[in-house]
């Protein structure tokens, strides 16, 4: 007898403009606590078609949590504990390339980390954390199988998109100077935001199938046209494109549910488990 395909559960982390989805049926709120504290907001449970989903507003539904203060570990832990196998996340970002226009969607495949103040691992030696040190590999940060299904959906819907891209994540909450923006371009970055790191790293430690839908809102400030990124322009463009994000999620979620993820999920979990170096038996923790 063939093994039964395990059901998937889709976690959706919504960025600015997509943080309170109305695409769910059987919608209910659930407030939770984790060993790492409270997540950014309530978990919104529901279904898209017959697919179980969980939505979480990354900055809180009132956009009250600045990037540095997001409790990324609590967010990822809560979604994993709720049974999510996949994370589809949306993020507003600036473009560092002329060919990536405001309103475009990029299915990013790499990142550059310029954050300085954020916990990037569950294995930090604290009392509530798992034992050991996790040296998670980041050669392929995002789940390639999930990325390809998103790209397939973008093609079906006919949305302007880019099948790869390198996201540079800055600490924020300020935007870049022009000199920084030009430097990031010279490094090979295509897009810029404030939240991909450490979210993607923690999702990989948790063995989740994580993919990011980067929704471009502006050209940052590197161009000589005189325009520059500001909150008003970002929010206007993201609001205009929020419907495209909802259309994409409605198209790709059933695709994910139809696929047999048994081996892929096992591979992600094996990678996470094999990346942990445990102390020798009998070793006493130095954490007080």
N, C-alpha and C positions, 0 to 999 in steps of 0.2 A: 504494500500500500504506500502511495506517495505521501510524504509529510504534508500536513495542512499548512497552507500559507497563513502566516501570522498577520493579524490586522495591524494597520498603522494608525497612529494618532498624530495629527499635524499641529505643532505649536506655531503660532504666528506672533512675532514680536513686531509691533507697529511703531514706526517712527512718526515724525511730525506729519499730521494730516491723515495718517492711517492708524490711529491709535485707539479707535473706538468703533470697530467694524460692525456694520449692520447687515452682514451677509449670512449670519448664523440663524438657524432655527433652533428651537428648544433652548434658548439662551438663558443662562443663569450666572450669577456672580459667586465667586468663592474666594474669601480672604484666607491666606495661609501664612504660616511662619516657617522659617527654615533654620538650620544651624548657623546660617550666615546672616540672619536677620530677615526683615520683611522685603518682599519684592517691591518693585516700583508702584504697583497697584494691584487690584483684585485680578484674579484669573477669570476670564470670561469663557465659560464653557458652552459648547453648542455643536451644531453639525452644519456641514456644507454638503447638501445632498444626504447621503448616508454615511459620510465620513466624520468621525469624531475629531473635533478641533478645540484648541485652547488659544485664546488671544490674550496678550499682555502688552500694555502700553509702556514702552521703554522709559519715557520721561514722565509717566503718570498721565492720566487722561486730561488733566489741566495743564500739561507741559510745565510742571512745577519743579522737576528734578533736572539740574544742569548736568552736562555729560560726565564730569569728574565724579559727581556724587551719585550716579546711578549704581545701585547695588547689583552689579552684573552677576556675581556669584549666587546671590539669592534668586535672581531671575531664572538663571539656567537650572539651578537646583530644583526650583519649584516646578518648572516645566518637565524636567526629567522625572521627578517624583509623581507627577500627575499622569505619567505613562506615555509622554510624547516620544515618538521615534524620530521625528523630523522637526526641524525648525526652518520655516520660511520667514525671513526678516526683510523689512523694508527700511531704507535709510535715505534721507535727503543728503545730497552731496553737491559739491561744486565741480565743474569741469576744468581740467588743466590742459585740454586738447581742443583745438579749433573744431575738429570733426565730431566731437561729442557735444551736441547742442542742448541747451536747456529744454527740458521736456523729454529727452531721450532716457531710455532705461539701459543700464549696463549690468550684465550678469558677471560680477567680478570674480576673478580667479586667484588673485594675489593681493597681498597688502604690505605696506611699510608702516612700522610702528614708530610714532613720535610722541607717544604718551609718556608721562613720567610719574604719575601719582596713583596708579590703579593696581589692585590685586589681580594678578594674571594666572593664578593657579588655585585649585582647591586644596592642594597639598602644601600648606604653609607652616606646618608644625604646631598649629594651635590645637587646643584640647579637642575641639569639635571636628577637626579636619581628618581626612583619611591618613593612614600611616604612610611614611615614605616620601620620596621626592619624585615628581613626575616630569620627565624630560620628553614632552610630547613632540613628535616630529611635525614640522610645518611646511614641508616641501609642497604639499598639496593641501592648503588650509580648508578648502571648501569641498563638500561632497560632489564629486563630478557627475554622478548619476542623477542627482537632484538638479544640478545646474543644467544638464542637457534637457531634462523635461521642461524646465522653465523656458529655455531657448525655443524648444519645439512649440510651446504655447504662444510665445511672442510672435513667432512666424505665422501661426494659425490666425491669431487675432489681427495681425498686420500692424503691430506697433513698431515704431522706429526703435531699434535696439542695437546693442553691441555685445558680442558673444564672449568677450573677456575684458579685463581691465585691472589695473593695479590701483588699489585704494590706499592713500596715505591717511592715517588717522592722527590728528593733532589733539592736544589736551583740551583746548578750548577753555572757556566758552567764547573767547574772542576769535575773530576771523584773522586770517594771515595778513602780514604785510606784503607789499608787492615784491620785495626782495625774497621773502620766504616762498611766495608762490612761484617765482621764477626758479628758485633753487629746487623746489619739489619737481618741477617739470624736468629740470636737468638730471634729476635722479631716476627718471623713468616713470614717475607716478602719472596716472591718467585722471584720477579723481581724488577729491579730498573731503573728509568728513570728520566727525568727532566720536564715533561710537563702534566702529567695526572691531577695534581692539579695546578690551580683551574678550568681547563677546564670542568671537569665532574661536579663540583659544580655549575658553572654558567649555564651549560646546564640543570641541574635539576631545577634551579630557573626559567629557561625559559620554562619549561614544555616540553622539547624535549625528544624524544626516542634516548638515547645516548648509544653507545656501542663502545668499544675499541678493536682494533686488534693489539695486542702487538707482534712485530716481533723481536725475540731474536737475538742479534748479537755477544754476547761474554759472558764470565763467570765473568765479573767484575774483582775483584782481590783477592777473598777470598781463592782460591785454592792454594795448595802448589806445584803446577806443575811448577811454575816459570813464567807462562804466565800472562800477565796483559792487561787490556783494554787500547786501544789507538785509536786515530782517524782513522788511516789507517786500522786497523782490522775491526772497526765498519762499515766504509763505504764500504769496500770490501764485507763483509757478507751481508749488506743490499742491495747492488747493485745486488748481486747474487740472493737475495730472492725477489726483487721487482716484478718480473714476477709472483711469487706466490700470491703476494698481488693483482695484477691486475686480475688474474684468479679468486680469491676469490670474489672480488667486482663484476665482471661480472656475477658470479653465484648467489650471494646473493641478489643483487638489484632487479631482477625480482621477487624473492620470497617475498621480502618485499612488492612490489607493488601488489601482488596477495592477500594479507591478508587484512581483514577488521580491521582497526586500530581505528575505531571510539571510542569505549569504552576505549581503552588503552590510546589514546591521551587525552581524556577527564579526565581520572584518573590522568595522569601526570599533566595536567593543574590545576585540583582541588587541588592536593597536593601542587603545587607551590603557588596557591592563598591562601589556608588555612594556609600556613606557615608564612604569613605576619601579623605582629602585627602593626595595625595602631594607630597613636596617637589619643586621644580623640578629638571629634569635638571642633573646636575653639582654639586648641593648636597651638601656634606660633612656627615655626621652629627656632632653634638657629643658623642655618647655615647662614653665611653672604654672 
